[in-house]
Amino acid sequence: MQDIAEHLSAWLAAGRRFAVATVVSVSGSAPRDPGAALAVGAQGEAAGSISGGCLEGTVYDLCQEAMTTGRASLHKFGVSEDEPFAPGLTCGGIIDVFVQSVDPGCSPGFEVTVGAIRSGLPVALVRVVSGPDDLVGTTLAVTADDQHGSLGWADLEAAVVRRARAMLDAGSTGRFAVALDDGRLCDPAATAFAGGVAGLFVEAYVPPPRMIVFGAVDFAAAVARIGGFLGYHVTVCDARAVFATASRFPSADEVVVDWPHRYLDAQADAGRLDVRTAICVLTHDPKFDIPLLRRALRMPLGFVGAMGSRRTHRERVDLLREAGLSDTELTRLHSPIGLDLGARTPEETAVAVAAEIVAERRGGSCLPLSRHHGPIHHDE
Protein backbone atom coordinates (compact mmCIF):
# COMPACT_ATOMS: atom_id res chain seq x y z
CA MET A 1 0.00 0.00 0.00
CA GLN A 2 3.00 2.26 0.41
CA ASP A 3 3.09 3.08 -3.30
CA ILE A 4 -0.48 4.40 -3.30
CA ALA A 5 -0.36 6.31 0.01
CA GLU A 6 -0.40 9.67 -1.80
CA HIS A 7 -3.64 8.79 -3.61
CA LEU A 8 -5.29 7.51 -0.44
CA SER A 9 -4.22 10.60 1.50
CA ALA A 10 -5.74 12.88 -1.14
CA TRP A 11 -9.03 10.95 -1.11
CA LEU A 12 -9.17 11.03 2.69
CA ALA A 13 -8.46 14.77 2.75
CA ALA A 14 -11.25 15.35 0.23
CA GLY A 15 -13.68 13.20 2.25
CA ARG A 16 -14.10 10.77 -0.62
CA ARG A 17 -14.97 7.13 -0.09
CA PHE A 18 -12.77 4.46 -1.66
CA ALA A 19 -12.07 0.73 -1.58
CA VAL A 20 -8.76 -1.09 -1.26
CA ALA A 21 -7.92 -4.60 -2.43
CA THR A 22 -4.81 -6.00 -0.74
CA VAL A 23 -2.81 -9.16 -1.39
CA VAL A 24 -2.72 -10.87 2.03
CA SER A 25 -1.02 -14.16 1.14
CA VAL A 26 0.82 -15.74 -1.76
CA SER A 27 1.46 -19.38 -2.63
CA GLY A 28 3.74 -20.40 -5.48
CA SER A 29 4.72 -18.00 -8.23
CA ALA A 30 2.89 -14.66 -8.13
CA PRO A 31 3.68 -11.23 -9.56
CA ARG A 32 3.25 -9.21 -6.34
CA ASP A 33 4.08 -9.79 -2.67
CA PRO A 34 1.69 -9.55 0.31
CA GLY A 35 0.86 -5.91 0.90
CA ALA A 36 0.48 -5.04 -2.79
CA ALA A 37 -2.73 -3.06 -3.21
CA LEU A 38 -5.19 -1.70 -5.75
CA ALA A 39 -7.40 1.19 -4.67
CA VAL A 40 -10.54 2.41 -6.43
CA GLY A 41 -12.04 5.83 -5.74
CA ALA A 42 -15.70 6.73 -5.58
CA GLN A 43 -15.51 8.28 -9.05
CA GLY A 44 -14.04 5.14 -10.56
CA GLU A 45 -10.36 6.12 -10.67
CA ALA A 46 -7.81 3.42 -9.79
CA ALA A 47 -4.34 3.43 -8.25
CA GLY A 48 -1.87 0.61 -7.70
CA SER A 49 -1.83 -3.02 -8.77
CA ILE A 50 -2.23 -6.46 -7.21
CA SER A 51 -1.29 -8.77 -10.07
CA GLY A 52 0.42 -6.89 -12.86
CA GLY A 53 -2.71 -6.99 -14.99
CA CYS A 54 -4.30 -10.45 -15.04
CA LEU A 55 -6.67 -9.85 -12.10
CA GLU A 56 -7.06 -6.08 -12.11
CA GLY A 57 -10.41 -6.04 -13.93
CA THR A 58 -12.03 -8.56 -11.60
CA VAL A 59 -10.65 -6.94 -8.46
CA TYR A 60 -11.71 -3.50 -9.70
CA ASP A 61 -15.30 -4.78 -9.84
CA LEU A 62 -14.97 -6.24 -6.33
CA CYS A 63 -13.85 -2.84 -5.06
CA GLN A 64 -16.88 -1.20 -6.68
CA GLU A 65 -19.09 -3.81 -5.02
CA ALA A 66 -17.47 -3.20 -1.62
CA MET A 67 -18.19 0.53 -1.86
CA THR A 68 -21.81 -0.25 -2.69
CA THR A 69 -22.43 -2.83 0.05
CA GLY A 70 -19.94 -1.63 2.68
CA ARG A 71 -18.96 -5.27 3.30
CA ALA A 72 -15.36 -6.49 3.41
CA SER A 73 -14.54 -9.83 1.79
CA LEU A 74 -11.69 -12.28 1.20
CA HIS A 75 -11.12 -13.86 -2.24
CA LYS A 76 -8.77 -16.58 -3.51
CA PHE A 77 -7.39 -16.49 -7.05
CA GLY A 78 -5.38 -19.13 -8.90
CA VAL A 79 -5.47 -21.35 -11.96
CA SER A 80 -8.70 -23.31 -12.18
CA GLU A 81 -8.80 -26.40 -14.40
CA ASP A 82 -12.52 -26.82 -13.75
CA GLU A 83 -13.30 -23.25 -14.81
CA PRO A 84 -10.78 -22.34 -17.52
CA PHE A 85 -12.30 -18.90 -18.11
CA ALA A 86 -12.43 -17.95 -14.44
CA PRO A 87 -10.14 -15.08 -13.39
CA GLY A 88 -6.77 -16.37 -12.26
CA LEU A 89 -3.00 -15.99 -12.37
CA THR A 90 -1.29 -17.04 -15.58
CA CYS A 91 1.94 -17.64 -13.63
CA GLY A 92 0.34 -20.57 -11.78
CA GLY A 93 0.41 -19.16 -8.27
CA ILE A 94 -2.40 -18.62 -5.77
CA ILE A 95 -3.11 -15.36 -3.97
CA ASP A 96 -5.66 -14.28 -1.38
CA VAL A 97 -7.01 -10.76 -1.81
CA PHE A 98 -8.86 -8.83 0.89
CA VAL A 99 -11.27 -6.12 -0.28
CA GLN A 100 -12.71 -3.43 1.97
CA SER A 101 -14.25 0.01 1.64
CA VAL A 102 -13.01 2.99 3.64
CA ASP A 103 -15.16 5.93 4.69
CA PRO A 104 -13.16 9.03 5.70
CA GLY A 105 -13.60 9.75 9.39
CA CYS A 106 -14.82 6.23 10.17
CA SER A 107 -11.57 4.25 10.07
CA PRO A 108 -8.97 5.85 12.36
CA GLY A 109 -6.65 2.86 12.07
CA PHE A 110 -6.51 3.17 8.31
CA GLU A 111 -6.21 6.95 8.32
CA VAL A 112 -3.40 7.03 10.91
CA THR A 113 -1.52 4.43 8.88
CA VAL A 114 -1.73 6.46 5.67
CA GLY A 115 -0.54 9.57 7.51
CA ALA A 116 2.38 7.71 9.09
CA ILE A 117 3.46 6.25 5.74
CA ARG A 118 3.51 9.70 4.15
CA SER A 119 5.53 11.06 7.09
CA GLY A 120 8.03 8.19 6.97
CA LEU A 121 7.12 6.99 10.46
CA PRO A 122 7.09 3.27 11.44
CA VAL A 123 3.56 1.86 11.72
CA ALA A 124 1.80 -1.50 11.43
CA LEU A 125 -1.69 -1.73 9.93
CA VAL A 126 -3.71 -4.60 11.37
CA ARG A 127 -6.82 -5.87 9.59
CA VAL A 128 -9.15 -8.72 10.45
CA VAL A 129 -9.59 -10.52 7.13
CA SER A 130 -11.66 -13.52 8.27
CA GLY A 131 -13.71 -14.69 11.24
CA PRO A 132 -16.94 -13.39 12.80
CA ASP A 133 -18.81 -10.93 10.59
CA ASP A 134 -18.64 -8.16 13.18
CA LEU A 135 -14.83 -8.39 13.21
CA VAL A 136 -14.02 -8.71 9.50
CA GLY A 137 -12.83 -5.39 8.12
CA THR A 138 -11.94 -3.82 11.47
CA THR A 139 -8.56 -2.08 11.47
CA LEU A 140 -5.95 -1.05 13.97
CA ALA A 141 -2.84 1.13 13.55
CA VAL A 142 -0.01 0.10 15.88
CA THR A 143 3.13 2.12 16.57
CA ALA A 144 5.97 1.46 19.00
CA ASP A 145 4.11 3.14 21.88
CA ASP A 146 0.51 3.73 20.79
CA GLN A 147 -2.46 2.31 18.89
CA HIS A 148 -5.36 3.82 16.98
CA GLY A 149 -8.70 2.25 16.15
CA SER A 150 -10.20 -0.84 17.73
CA LEU A 151 -10.95 -4.47 16.91
CA GLY A 152 -13.78 -4.51 19.44
CA TRP A 153 -12.60 -7.58 21.39
CA ALA A 154 -10.25 -6.71 24.27
CA ASP A 155 -8.52 -10.10 24.62
CA LEU A 156 -8.02 -10.36 20.89
CA GLU A 157 -6.75 -6.80 20.65
CA ALA A 158 -4.12 -7.21 23.37
CA ALA A 159 -2.67 -10.31 21.70
CA VAL A 160 -2.76 -8.73 18.26
CA VAL A 161 -1.02 -5.53 19.39
CA ARG A 162 1.83 -7.56 20.90
CA ARG A 163 2.25 -9.55 17.69
CA ALA A 164 1.97 -6.44 15.51
CA ARG A 165 4.69 -4.65 17.48
CA ALA A 166 6.99 -7.64 17.11
CA MET A 167 6.36 -7.62 13.35
CA LEU A 168 6.93 -3.87 13.23
CA ASP A 169 10.29 -4.31 14.97
CA ALA A 170 11.25 -6.87 12.32
CA GLY A 171 9.74 -4.88 9.45
CA SER A 172 7.75 -7.95 8.41
CA THR A 173 4.34 -8.28 6.75
CA GLY A 174 2.21 -11.40 7.06
CA ARG A 175 -0.92 -13.26 8.07
CA PHE A 176 -1.68 -15.14 11.26
CA ALA A 177 -4.63 -16.40 13.32
CA VAL A 178 -5.74 -15.81 16.91
CA ALA A 179 -8.19 -17.84 19.01
CA LEU A 180 -11.00 -15.60 20.18
CA ASP A 181 -11.51 -17.26 23.55
CA ASP A 182 -8.03 -16.66 24.99
CA GLY A 183 -6.04 -14.67 22.45
CA ARG A 184 -3.53 -17.45 21.72
CA LEU A 185 -1.87 -17.65 18.32
CA CYS A 186 -3.14 -20.48 16.10
CA ASP A 187 -1.91 -22.33 13.06
CA PRO A 188 -3.89 -20.79 10.16
CA ALA A 189 -3.67 -23.96 8.06
CA ALA A 190 -5.00 -26.15 10.86
CA THR A 191 -7.85 -23.88 11.94
CA ALA A 192 -8.75 -22.56 8.49
CA PHE A 193 -9.94 -19.45 10.30
CA ALA A 194 -13.12 -21.26 11.31
CA GLY A 195 -15.30 -20.99 14.39
CA GLY A 196 -13.71 -19.05 17.21
CA VAL A 197 -10.68 -17.94 15.26
CA ALA A 198 -9.91 -14.60 13.68
CA GLY A 199 -7.57 -14.36 10.70
CA LEU A 200 -5.47 -11.21 10.66
CA PHE A 201 -3.15 -9.51 8.23
CA VAL A 202 -0.42 -7.13 9.41
CA GLU A 203 1.41 -4.76 7.10
CA ALA A 204 4.51 -3.27 8.72
CA TYR A 205 5.74 -0.02 7.23
CA VAL A 206 9.24 1.01 8.27
CA PRO A 207 11.71 3.52 6.84
CA PRO A 208 13.60 2.29 3.76
CA PRO A 209 16.51 -0.07 4.41
CA ARG A 210 19.93 1.52 4.46
CA MET A 211 22.86 1.01 2.13
CA ILE A 212 26.12 2.52 3.34
CA VAL A 213 28.83 2.78 0.70
CA PHE A 214 32.27 3.31 2.21
CA GLY A 215 34.80 4.83 -0.15
CA ALA A 216 34.15 7.87 -2.36
CA VAL A 217 35.52 6.20 -5.48
CA ASP A 218 34.17 6.05 -9.04
CA PHE A 219 32.49 2.70 -8.38
CA ALA A 220 30.66 4.22 -5.39
CA ALA A 221 28.66 6.60 -7.58
CA ALA A 222 27.28 3.71 -9.65
CA VAL A 223 26.55 1.59 -6.56
CA ALA A 224 24.77 4.55 -4.94
CA ARG A 225 22.57 4.98 -8.03
CA ILE A 226 21.53 1.34 -8.18
CA GLY A 227 21.03 1.25 -4.40
CA GLY A 228 18.51 4.06 -4.69
CA PHE A 229 16.82 2.22 -7.56
CA LEU A 230 16.42 -0.83 -5.28
CA GLY A 231 14.73 1.33 -2.63
CA TYR A 232 17.63 1.80 -0.22
CA HIS A 233 18.39 5.01 1.65
CA VAL A 234 21.97 5.43 0.43
CA THR A 235 24.83 7.00 2.38
CA VAL A 236 28.33 7.49 0.96
CA CYS A 237 31.03 7.84 3.62
CA ASP A 238 34.73 8.62 3.27
CA ALA A 239 37.32 10.24 5.55
CA ARG A 240 38.66 12.34 2.66
CA ALA A 241 36.68 15.56 2.36
CA VAL A 242 38.05 16.36 -1.08
CA PHE A 243 36.38 13.22 -2.51
CA ALA A 244 33.25 12.92 -0.32
CA THR A 245 31.16 15.71 -1.81
CA ALA A 246 27.49 15.91 -2.72
CA SER A 247 28.35 17.05 -6.25
CA ARG A 248 30.23 13.79 -6.91
CA PHE A 249 27.36 11.65 -5.58
CA PRO A 250 24.10 13.39 -6.54
CA SER A 251 22.06 10.19 -6.28
CA ALA A 252 23.10 9.50 -2.65
CA ASP A 253 20.72 10.54 0.11
CA GLU A 254 23.66 11.48 2.34
CA VAL A 255 27.36 12.11 1.83
CA VAL A 256 29.36 11.99 5.06
CA VAL A 257 32.96 12.94 5.78
CA ASP A 258 34.15 10.70 8.61
CA TRP A 259 36.38 7.74 9.31
CA PRO A 260 34.34 4.68 8.26
CA HIS A 261 34.61 2.74 11.53
CA ARG A 262 33.76 5.84 13.57
CA TYR A 263 30.70 6.57 11.44
CA LEU A 264 29.52 2.95 11.70
CA ASP A 265 29.88 3.05 15.49
CA ALA A 266 27.87 6.27 15.67
CA GLN A 267 25.08 4.82 13.52
CA ALA A 268 24.95 1.68 15.67
CA ASP A 269 24.77 3.77 18.85
CA ALA A 270 21.94 5.82 17.34
CA GLY A 271 19.97 2.66 16.46
CA ARG A 272 20.08 3.39 12.73
CA LEU A 273 21.36 -0.05 11.67
CA ASP A 274 19.31 -3.24 11.44
CA VAL A 275 19.13 -6.63 9.73
CA ARG A 276 18.13 -4.96 6.45
CA THR A 277 21.24 -2.76 6.28
CA ALA A 278 23.71 -3.40 3.43
CA ILE A 279 27.35 -2.37 3.83
CA CYS A 280 29.52 -2.00 0.71
CA VAL A 281 33.22 -1.36 1.38
CA LEU A 282 34.84 -0.09 -1.82
CA THR A 283 38.04 1.53 -0.53
CA HIS A 284 40.25 -1.62 -0.53
CA ASP A 285 42.64 0.24 1.79
CA PRO A 286 43.54 -1.65 5.00
CA LYS A 287 43.72 1.45 7.17
CA PHE A 288 40.03 2.07 6.42
CA ASP A 289 38.79 -1.46 5.77
CA ILE A 290 40.10 -3.46 8.73
CA PRO A 291 38.75 -1.29 11.60
CA LEU A 292 35.45 -0.99 9.72
CA LEU A 293 35.00 -4.67 8.86
CA ARG A 294 36.08 -5.79 12.33
CA ARG A 295 33.00 -3.96 13.65
CA ALA A 296 30.59 -4.63 10.78
CA LEU A 297 31.07 -8.41 10.82
CA ARG A 298 30.05 -8.49 14.47
CA MET A 299 26.86 -6.50 13.94
CA PRO A 300 23.45 -7.96 12.94
CA LEU A 301 23.53 -6.50 9.43
CA GLY A 302 21.91 -7.91 6.30
CA PHE A 303 24.93 -7.76 4.00
CA VAL A 304 28.61 -6.90 4.39
CA GLY A 305 30.69 -6.87 1.21
CA ALA A 306 34.13 -5.55 0.31
CA MET A 307 35.74 -4.82 -3.05
CA GLY A 308 39.19 -5.98 -4.05
CA SER A 309 41.24 -8.50 -5.98
CA ARG A 310 41.71 -12.10 -4.89
CA ARG A 311 45.07 -11.12 -3.43
CA THR A 312 43.52 -8.17 -1.58
CA HIS A 313 40.85 -10.50 -0.23
CA ARG A 314 43.39 -12.99 1.11
CA GLU A 315 45.43 -10.24 2.76
CA ARG A 316 42.25 -8.71 4.19
CA VAL A 317 41.12 -12.01 5.71
CA ASP A 318 44.55 -12.53 7.29
CA LEU A 319 44.46 -9.06 8.84
CA LEU A 320 40.91 -9.62 10.14
CA ARG A 321 41.98 -12.90 11.74
CA GLU A 322 44.86 -11.05 13.40
CA ALA A 323 42.30 -8.52 14.62
CA GLY A 324 40.46 -11.34 16.42
CA LEU A 325 37.65 -12.33 14.07
CA SER A 326 36.63 -15.98 14.04
CA ASP A 327 36.11 -18.15 10.98
CA THR A 328 32.35 -18.02 11.62
CA GLU A 329 32.38 -14.23 11.60
CA LEU A 330 34.49 -14.19 8.44
CA THR A 331 31.94 -16.34 6.58
CA ARG A 332 29.62 -13.34 6.67
CA LEU A 333 32.01 -11.33 4.51
CA HIS A 334 31.13 -11.15 0.80
CA SER A 335 34.54 -10.56 -0.73
CA PRO A 336 35.35 -9.92 -3.49
CA ILE A 337 31.95 -8.24 -3.60
CA GLY A 338 29.50 -8.94 -6.43
CA LEU A 339 28.42 -11.82 -8.67
CA ASP A 340 30.58 -13.08 -11.51
CA LEU A 341 29.02 -11.21 -14.43
CA GLY A 342 32.29 -10.41 -16.16
CA ALA A 343 31.72 -6.75 -15.16
CA ARG A 344 34.27 -4.15 -16.22
CA THR A 345 32.77 -0.67 -15.94
CA PRO A 346 31.57 0.94 -12.69
CA GLU A 347 27.98 0.54 -13.89
CA GLU A 348 28.40 -3.15 -14.70
CA THR A 349 30.13 -3.67 -11.35
CA ALA A 350 27.25 -1.94 -9.58
CA VAL A 351 24.83 -4.37 -11.24
CA ALA A 352 26.95 -7.30 -10.02
CA VAL A 353 27.01 -5.89 -6.47
CA ALA A 354 23.26 -5.23 -6.48
CA ALA A 355 22.55 -8.73 -7.80
CA GLU A 356 24.49 -10.31 -4.94
CA ILE A 357 22.69 -8.17 -2.37
CA VAL A 358 19.28 -9.14 -3.79
CA ALA A 359 20.25 -12.82 -3.88
CA GLU A 360 21.41 -12.70 -0.26
CA ARG A 361 18.23 -10.93 0.82
CA ARG A 362 15.83 -13.15 -1.12
CA GLY A 363 17.62 -16.50 -1.02
CA GLY A 364 18.37 -16.71 -4.73
CA SER A 365 20.72 -19.34 -6.17
CA CYS A 366 22.51 -16.83 -8.47
CA LEU A 367 22.03 -19.25 -11.38
CA PRO A 368 20.32 -18.23 -14.65
CA LEU A 369 16.63 -19.14 -14.45
CA SER A 370 17.05 -21.07 -17.70
CA ARG A 371 19.66 -23.32 -16.04
CA HIS A 372 17.53 -24.68 -13.20
CA HIS A 373 13.96 -25.78 -12.56
CA GLY A 374 13.52 -24.44 -9.03
CA PRO A 375 11.08 -21.73 -7.96
CA ILE A 376 11.39 -18.29 -9.52
CA HIS A 377 10.21 -16.58 -6.32
CA HIS A 378 11.87 -17.83 -3.15
CA ASP A 379 10.13 -17.97 0.21
CA GLU A 380 11.63 -15.48 2.66
C-alpha positions in Angstrom: 0.0 0.0 0.0 3.0 2.3 0.4 3.1 3.1 -3.3 -0.5 4.4 -3.3 -0.4 6.3 0.0 -0.4 9.7 -1.8 -3.6 8.8 -3.6 -5.3 7.5 -0.4 -4.2 10.6 1.5 -5.7 12.9 -1.1 -9.0 10.9 -1.1 -9.2 11.0 2.7 -8.5 14.8 2.7 -11.3 15.3 0.2 -13.7 13.2 2.2 -14.1 10.8 -0.6 -15.0 7.1 -0.1 -12.8 4.5 -1.7 -12.1 0.7 -1.6 -8.8 -1.1 -1.3 -7.9 -4.6 -2.4 -4.8 -6.0 -0.7 -2.8 -9.2 -1.4 -2.7 -10.9 2.0 -1.0 -14.2 1.1 0.8 -15.7 -1.8 1.5 -19.4 -2.6 3.7 -20.4 -5.5 4.7 -18.0 -8.2 2.9 -14.7 -8.1 3.7 -11.2 -9.6 3.3 -9.2 -6.3 4.1 -9.8 -2.7 1.7 -9.6 0.3 0.9 -5.9 0.9 0.5 -5.0 -2.8 -2.7 -3.1 -3.2 -5.2 -1.7 -5.8 -7.4 1.2 -4.7 -10.5 2.4 -6.4 -12.0 5.8 -5.7 -15.7 6.7 -5.6 -15.5 8.3 -9.0 -14.0 5.1 -10.6 -10.4 6.1 -10.7 -7.8 3.4 -9.8 -4.3 3.4 -8.2 -1.9 0.6 -7.7 -1.8 -3.0 -8.8 -2.2 -6.5 -7.2 -1.3 -8.8 -10.1 0.4 -6.9 -12.9 -2.7 -7.0 -15.0 -4.3 -10.4 -15.0 -6.7 -9.8 -12.1 -7.1 -6.1 -12.1 -10.4 -6.0 -13.9 -12.0 -8.6 -11.6 -10.6 -6.9 -8.5 -11.7 -3.5 -9.7 -15.3 -4.8 -9.8 -15.0 -6.2 -6.3 -13.9 -2.8 -5.1 -16.9 -1.2 -6.7 -19.1 -3.8 -5.0 -17.5 -3.2 -1.6 -18.2 0.5 -1.9 -21.8 -0.3 -2.7 -22.4 -2.8 0.0 -19.9 -1.6 2.7 -19.0 -5.3 3.3 -15.4 -6.5 3.4 -14.5 -9.8 1.8 -11.7 -12.3 1.2 -11.1 -13.9 -2.2 -8.8 -16.6 -3.5 -7.4 -16.5 -7.1 -5.4 -19.1 -8.9 -5.5 -21.3 -12.0 -8.7 -23.3 -12.2 -8.8 -26.4 -14.4 -12.5 -26.8 -13.8 -13.3 -23.2 -14.8 -10.8 -22.3 -17.5 -12.3 -18.9 -18.1 -12.4 -17.9 -14.4 -10.1 -15.1 -13.4 -6.8 -16.4 -12.3 -3.0 -16.0 -12.4 -1.3 -17.0 -15.6 1.9 -17.6 -13.6 0.3 -20.6 -11.8 0.4 -19.2 -8.3 -2.4 -18.6 -5.8 -3.1 -15.4 -4.0 -5.7 -14.3 -1.4 -7.0 -10.8 -1.8 -8.9 -8.8 0.9 -11.3 -6.1 -0.3 -12.7 -3.4 2.0 -14.3 0.0 1.6 -13.0 3.0 3.6 -15.2 5.9 4.7 -13.2 9.0 5.7 -13.6 9.7 9.4 -14.8 6.2 10.2 -11.6 4.3 10.1 -9.0 5.8 12.4 -6.6 2.9 12.1 -6.5 3.2 8.3 -6.2 7.0 8.3 -3.4 7.0 10.9 -1.5 4.4 8.9 -1.7 6.5 5.7 -0.5 9.6 7.5 2.4 7.7 9.1 3.5 6.2 5.7 3.5 9.7 4.2 5.5 11.1 7.1 8.0 8.2 7.0 7.1 7.0 10.5 7.1 3.3 11.4 3.6 1.9 11.7 1.8 -1.5 11.4 -1.7 -1.7 9.9 -3.7 -4.6 11.4 -6.8 -5.9 9.6 -9.2 -8.7 10.5 -9.6 -10.5 7.1 -11.7 -13.5 8.3 -13.7 -14.7 11.2 -16.9 -13.4 12.8 -18.8 -10.9 10.6 -18.6 -8.2 13.2 -14.8 -8.4 13.2 -14.0 -8.7 9.5 -12.8 -5.4 8.1 -11.9 -3.8 11.5 -8.6 -2.1 11.5 -5.9 -1.0 14.0 -2.8 1.1 13.6 0.0 0.1 15.9 3.1 2.1 16.6 6.0 1.5 19.0 4.1 3.1 21.9 0.5 3.7 20.8 -2.5 2.3 18.9 -5.4 3.8 17.0 -8.7 2.2 16.1 -10.2 -0.8 17.7 -10.9 -4.5 16.9 -13.8 -4.5 19.4 -12.6 -7.6 21.4 -10.3 -6.7 24.3 -8.5 -10.1 24.6 -8.0 -10.4 20.9 -6.8 -6.8 20.7 -4.1 -7.2 23.4 -2.7 -10.3 21.7 -2.8 -8.7 18.3 -1.0 -5.5 19.4 1.8 -7.6 20.9 2.3 -9.6 17.7 2.0 -6.4 15.5 4.7 -4.7 17.5 7.0 -7.6 17.1 6.4 -7.6 13.3 6.9 -3.9 13.2 10.3 -4.3 15.0 11.3 -6.9 12.3 9.7 -4.9 9.4 7.7 -7.9 8.4 4.3 -8.3 6.7 2.2 -11.4 7.1 -0.9 -13.3 8.1 -1.7 -15.1 11.3 -4.6 -16.4 13.3 -5.7 -15.8 16.9 -8.2 -17.8 19.0 -11.0 -15.6 20.2 -11.5 -17.3 23.6 -8.0 -16.7 25.0 -6.0 -14.7 22.4 -3.5 -17.5 21.7 -1.9 -17.7 18.3 -3.1 -20.5 16.1 -1.9 -22.3 13.1 -3.9 -20.8 10.2 -3.7 -24.0 8.1 -5.0 -26.2 10.9 -7.9 -23.9 11.9 -8.7 -22.6 8.5 -9.9 -19.4 10.3 -13.1 -21.3 11.3 -15.3 -21.0 14.4 -13.7 -19.1 17.2 -10.7 -17.9 15.3 -9.9 -14.6 13.7 -7.6 -14.4 10.7 -5.5 -11.2 10.7 -3.2 -9.5 8.2 -0.4 -7.1 9.4 1.4 -4.8 7.1 4.5 -3.3 8.7 5.7 0.0 7.2 9.2 1.0 8.3 11.7 3.5 6.8 13.6 2.3 3.8 16.5 -0.1 4.4 19.9 1.5 4.5 22.9 1.0 2.1 26.1 2.5 3.3 28.8 2.8 0.7 32.3 3.3 2.2 34.8 4.8 -0.2 34.1 7.9 -2.4 35.5 6.2 -5.5 34.2 6.1 -9.0 32.5 2.7 -8.4 30.7 4.2 -5.4 28.7 6.6 -7.6 27.3 3.7 -9.7 26.6 1.6 -6.6 24.8 4.6 -4.9 22.6 5.0 -8.0 21.5 1.3 -8.2 21.0 1.3 -4.4 18.5 4.1 -4.7 16.8 2.2 -7.6 16.4 -0.8 -5.3 14.7 1.3 -2.6 17.6 1.8 -0.2 18.4 5.0 1.7 22.0 5.4 0.4 24.8 7.0 2.4 28.3 7.5 1.0 31.0 7.8 3.6 34.7 8.6 3.3 37.3 10.2 5.6 38.7 12.3 2.7 36.7 15.6 2.4 38.0 16.4 -1.1 36.4 13.2 -2.5 33.3 12.9 -0.3 31.2 15.7 -1.8 27.5 15.9 -2.7 28.3 17.1 -6.3 30.2 13.8 -6.9 27.4 11.6 -5.6 24.1 13.4 -6.5 22.1 10.2 -6.3 23.1 9.5 -2.6 20.7 10.5 0.1 23.7 11.5 2.3 27.4 12.1 1.8 29.4 12.0 5.1 33.0 12.9 5.8 34.2 10.7 8.6 36.4 7.7 9.3 34.3 4.7 8.3 34.6 2.7 11.5 33.8 5.8 13.6 30.7 6.6 11.4 29.5 2.9 11.7 29.9 3.0 15.5 27.9 6.3 15.7 25.1 4.8 13.5 24.9 1.7 15.7 24.8 3.8 18.8 21.9 5.8 17.3 20.0 2.7 16.5 20.1 3.4 12.7 21.4 0.0 11.7 19.3 -3.2 11.4 19.1 -6.6 9.7 18.1 -5.0 6.5 21.2 -2.8 6.3 23.7 -3.4 3.4 27.4 -2.4 3.8 29.5 -2.0 0.7 33.2 -1.4 1.4 34.8 -0.1 -1.8 38.0 1.5 -0.5 40.2 -1.6 -0.5 42.6 0.2 1.8 43.5 -1.7 5.0 43.7 1.5 7.2 40.0 2.1 6.4 38.8 -1.5 5.8 40.1 -3.5 8.7 38.7 -1.3 11.6 35.4 -1.0 9.7 35.0 -4.7 8.9 36.1 -5.8 12.3 33.0 -4.0 13.6 30.6 -4.6 10.8 31.1 -8.4 10.8 30.0 -8.5 14.5 26.9 -6.5 13.9 23.4 -8.0 12.9 23.5 -6.5 9.4 21.9 -7.9 6.3 24.9 -7.8 4.0 28.6 -6.9 4.4 30.7 -6.9 1.2 34.1 -5.6 0.3 35.7 -4.8 -3.1 39.2 -6.0 -4.0 41.2 -8.5 -6.0 41.7 -12.1 -4.9 45.1 -11.1 -3.4 43.5 -8.2 -1.6 40.9 -10.5 -0.2 43.4 -13.0 1.1 45.4 -10.2 2.8 42.2 -8.7 4.2 41.1 -12.0 5.7 44.5 -12.5 7.3 44.5 -9.1 8.8 40.9 -9.6 10.1 42.0 -12.9 11.7 44.9 -11.1 13.4 42.3 -8.5 14.6 40.5 -11.3 16.4 37.7 -12.3 14.1 36.6 -16.0 14.0 36.1 -18.2 11.0 32.3 -18.0 11.6 32.4 -14.2 11.6 34.5 -14.2 8.4 31.9 -16.3 6.6 29.6 -13.3 6.7 32.0 -11.3 4.5 31.1 -11.1 0.8 34.5 -10.6 -0.7 35.4 -9.9 -3.5 32.0 -8.2 -3.6 29.5 -8.9 -6.4 28.4 -11.8 -8.7 30.6 -13.1 -11.5 29.0 -11.2 -14.4 32.3 -10.4 -16.2 31.7 -6.8 -15.2 34.3 -4.1 -16.2 32.8 -0.7 -15.9 31.6 0.9 -12.7 28.0 0.5 -13.9 28.4 -3.1 -14.7 30.1 -3.7 -11.4 27.2 -1.9 -9.6 24.8 -4.4 -11.2 27.0 -7.3 -10.0 27.0 -5.9 -6.5 23.3 -5.2 -6.5 22.6 -8.7 -7.8 24.5 -10.3 -4.9 22.7 -8.2 -2.4 19.3 -9.1 -3.8 20.2 -12.8 -3.9 21.4 -12.7 -0.3 18.2 -10.9 0.8 15.8 -13.2 -1.1 17.6 -16.5 -1.0 18.4 -16.7 -4.7 20.7 -19.3 -6.2 22.5 -16.8 -8.5 22.0 -19.3 -11.4 20.3 -18.2 -14.6 16.6 -19.1 -14.5 17.1 -21.1 -17.7 19.7 -23.3 -16.0 17.5 -24.7 -13.2 14.0 -25.8 -12.6 13.5 -24.4 -9.0 11.1 -21.7 -8.0 11.4 -18.3 -9.5 10.2 -16.6 -6.3 11.9 -17.8 -3.2 10.1 -18.0 0.2 11.6 -15.5 2.7 
